[in-house]
Amino acid sequence: MKIIIIEDEKPAARLLERKIEKLGYEVQTKLGSVEESIVWLSNNETPDLIFLDIQLSDGLSFEIFEKVVINSAIIFTTAYDEYALRAFKLNSIDYLLKPIQDGELQFAIQKYIDHKNSFFEFSDQLNLFKKFIDKESKPVYKERFSIKIGQQIKIVFTSDIACFYSENKATYIKTKDHRNYLIELSLDQLEEMLSPDHFFRISRQFIVALTDIKDISVFSNSRLKLCLNHYNEEELIVSRERVAEFKTWIG
């Protein structure tokens, strides 16, 4: 049985190799990056079994198989939560949680041997795990901003923000204690950083916090007008093209 390990952490790769050899199997080679794996797999026979780490030093290991077509069985070695991975163990696919335990490793290899004729096609395994990664990966949004004021640094938490607004090609934070802070980010950039559960871009000029909306009223041309608790310098109008999405957001 031809086995290879794709793992960028050399101590982890050597330890896994020793564990596999202790079970009586030989590791053909160890590969440590996307680039190295592409070169090796392009110039060697397809292995029977690949132990595959997800995150390599130069990218996700999925990128390897966008360049090289192979048909191997795969056992992922990953740090993802064990509970979340239980379902996959019912599908003739194994995911070994680091640090890898001897018993789990032996079971995974034996599972492959027992079921290799009916084992998932490599592409099916890869696609299934990609879907899992996409589902489990949750975006991380900004919870605070650090703002330089003279020689001091002010920390402003998003929970204390009423809105963001642009004025004279600059961007400002309006806080719930009625202070304004200049920040070196555009509203376009902020829109990507802020949780869509708590902030909404109502127009080209404003992003508002849900918790600071006091009143909503119908305005001209099918638009909406907002009244915030802590901002009253200008009218806050939800642009017509954003009204439907805004109604869904607050609903």
C-alpha positions in Angstrom: 0.0 0.0 0.0 1.4 3.4 -1.1 1.0 6.1 1.6 2.0 9.7 1.5 1.7 12.4 4.1 1.0 16.1 3.2 1.7 18.1 6.3 3.7 21.4 6.7 4.7 20.9 10.3 7.7 18.7 10.2 7.5 17.3 13.7 3.9 16.4 13.2 4.7 14.8 9.9 7.6 12.7 11.4 5.4 11.7 14.3 2.6 10.5 12.0 5.2 8.6 9.9 6.5 6.8 12.9 3.0 5.9 14.0 2.1 4.5 10.6 5.4 2.5 10.4 4.8 1.1 13.8 1.5 -0.3 12.4 3.5 -2.1 9.7 3.0 0.3 6.8 5.6 2.3 4.9 5.3 6.0 4.1 6.4 6.7 0.6 7.1 10.4 1.1 6.3 13.4 3.2 5.3 16.7 1.5 5.1 20.0 3.2 3.5 22.6 0.9 1.0 23.0 -1.9 3.8 23.7 -4.5 5.9 20.7 -3.5 2.8 18.4 -3.5 1.8 19.5 -7.0 5.3 18.7 -8.3 5.5 15.3 -6.6 2.0 14.2 -7.6 2.5 15.3 -11.2 5.6 13.1 -11.5 4.8 10.0 -9.5 2.2 7.3 -9.4 -0.9 8.1 -7.5 -0.7 6.8 -3.9 -3.4 4.5 -2.5 -3.9 6.6 0.6 -3.1 10.3 1.5 -2.9 11.7 5.0 -3.8 15.3 4.3 -3.5 18.4 6.5 -5.9 21.2 5.5 -3.8 24.3 6.1 -0.3 24.3 4.6 2.4 26.9 4.7 1.6 28.3 1.3 -2.2 27.8 1.1 -5.1 25.4 1.5 -4.3 21.8 0.5 -7.4 21.9 -1.7 -5.4 24.0 -4.1 -3.2 20.9 -4.9 -6.1 19.0 -6.4 -7.1 21.9 -8.6 -3.8 21.4 -10.4 -3.4 17.6 -10.2 -6.1 15.0 -10.9 -5.7 11.9 -8.7 -7.9 9.1 -7.4 -6.6 8.3 -3.9 -8.4 7.6 -0.7 -7.9 10.5 1.8 -7.7 10.8 5.6 -7.8 14.4 6.8 -5.6 15.4 9.7 -7.2 18.4 11.2 -7.7 20.5 14.3 -11.5 21.0 13.8 -13.8 20.2 16.6 -14.3 16.5 17.2 -18.0 16.8 17.8 -18.5 18.6 14.4 -16.7 15.8 12.6 -18.6 12.8 14.0 -21.0 12.8 11.1 -18.2 12.2 8.6 -17.2 9.0 10.3 -20.4 7.4 9.2 -19.6 8.0 5.5 -16.5 5.8 5.1 -14.3 8.9 5.4 -12.0 9.5 8.4 -10.8 12.8 9.9 -8.1 12.4 12.6 -8.1 15.2 15.2 -4.7 16.4 16.2 -2.9 15.2 18.2 -3.5 11.9 16.5 -4.1 9.0 18.8 -2.6 5.5 18.0 -5.9 3.8 18.2 -7.7 6.3 16.0 -4.9 6.0 13.4 -5.1 2.2 13.4 -8.9 2.3 13.1 -8.7 4.7 10.1 -6.2 2.6 8.2 -8.1 -0.6 8.8 -11.3 1.1 7.8 -9.7 2.0 4.5 -8.4 -1.5 3.9 -11.8 -3.0 4.7 -13.8 -0.7 2.5 -11.3 0.5 -0.2 -13.4 -1.0 -3.0 -16.4 1.0 -1.9 -14.5 4.0 -0.6 -15.6 7.4 -1.7 -14.0 8.7 -4.8 -11.3 11.3 -4.0 -13.2 14.1 -5.6 -16.3 13.3 -3.6 -14.4 13.3 -0.4 -12.8 16.6 -1.2 -16.0 18.3 -2.2 -17.8 17.0 0.9 -15.1 18.4 3.2 -15.0 21.7 1.3 -18.8 22.0 2.0 -18.1 21.3 5.7 -15.4 23.9 5.9 -17.6 26.5 4.2 -20.4 25.7 6.6 -18.2 25.7 9.7 -16.1 28.8 8.8 -17.8 31.8 10.3 -16.6 35.3 9.4 -15.0 37.3 12.2 -16.3 40.9 12.5 -14.8 43.9 14.1 -15.7 44.3 17.8 -13.7 47.5 18.4 -11.7 50.2 16.7 -8.5 51.8 18.0 -8.3 55.5 17.2 -5.3 57.8 17.6 -6.1 61.1 19.2 -3.0 63.2 19.5 -0.6 61.1 21.5 -3.3 58.8 22.9 -5.1 55.8 21.6 -8.9 55.6 22.1 -10.7 52.2 22.0 -14.2 52.4 20.7 -16.4 49.2 20.9 -18.9 48.6 18.2 -21.6 48.3 20.8 -21.0 52.0 21.6 -21.4 53.2 18.0 -24.5 54.8 16.7 -23.4 55.1 13.1 -20.6 55.7 10.7 -20.7 58.5 8.2 -18.7 60.1 5.4 -18.2 63.8 5.1 -15.8 65.8 2.9 -14.2 62.6 1.7 -13.4 61.5 5.3 -15.1 58.8 7.5 -16.2 59.3 11.0 -17.6 57.3 13.9 -20.5 58.7 15.9 -20.7 57.2 19.4 -23.6 56.9 21.7 -22.0 59.5 24.0 -22.2 62.0 21.1 -18.6 62.0 20.2 -17.2 62.0 16.6 -14.0 60.2 15.7 -12.1 60.3 12.4 -11.0 56.9 11.1 -8.8 55.9 8.2 -11.3 53.6 6.6 -13.9 54.0 3.9 -17.5 53.0 4.3 -16.9 50.3 1.7 -14.2 48.8 3.9 -16.3 49.1 7.0 -19.2 47.4 5.4 -17.0 44.3 5.0 -15.7 44.5 8.6 -19.0 45.0 10.5 -21.5 42.3 11.4 -24.6 42.5 9.1 -26.6 41.5 12.1 -25.9 44.8 13.8 -25.0 47.3 11.1 -26.6 48.3 7.8 -25.4 50.6 4.9 -28.5 52.7 4.3 -26.8 55.0 1.7 -23.5 56.0 0.2 -23.0 58.3 3.2 -24.2 56.3 6.3 -23.9 52.9 8.0 -26.3 52.7 11.0 -26.4 50.5 14.1 -29.6 48.6 14.6 -29.6 49.3 18.3 -29.6 53.1 17.8 -32.6 53.3 15.5 -35.4 55.2 17.3 -38.0 55.8 14.7 -38.6 54.8 11.0 -41.0 56.8 8.8 -42.1 56.8 5.2 -40.3 59.4 3.1 -40.7 60.7 -0.5 -40.0 58.5 -3.6 -40.6 55.2 -1.7 -37.7 55.9 0.6 -37.5 55.6 4.4 -36.3 58.2 7.0 -34.6 57.1 10.2 -34.2 58.8 13.5 -31.4 57.7 15.7 -31.0 58.1 19.4 -27.6 59.6 19.2 -27.2 61.3 15.8 -29.3 64.3 14.6 -26.9 66.4 12.5 -28.4 65.3 9.2 -31.4 63.5 7.8 -30.8 59.8 7.6 -32.5 58.5 4.4 -32.5 54.9 3.3 -31.9 55.0 -0.4 -34.6 53.6 -2.6 -32.5 50.7 -3.9 -31.8 49.6 -0.3 -35.3 49.9 1.2 -36.4 46.3 0.5 -33.1 44.9 1.9 -33.4 47.2 4.9 -36.9 46.1 5.7 -35.7 42.5 5.6 -32.8 43.4 7.9 -35.0 44.9 10.6 -37.7 42.3 10.2 
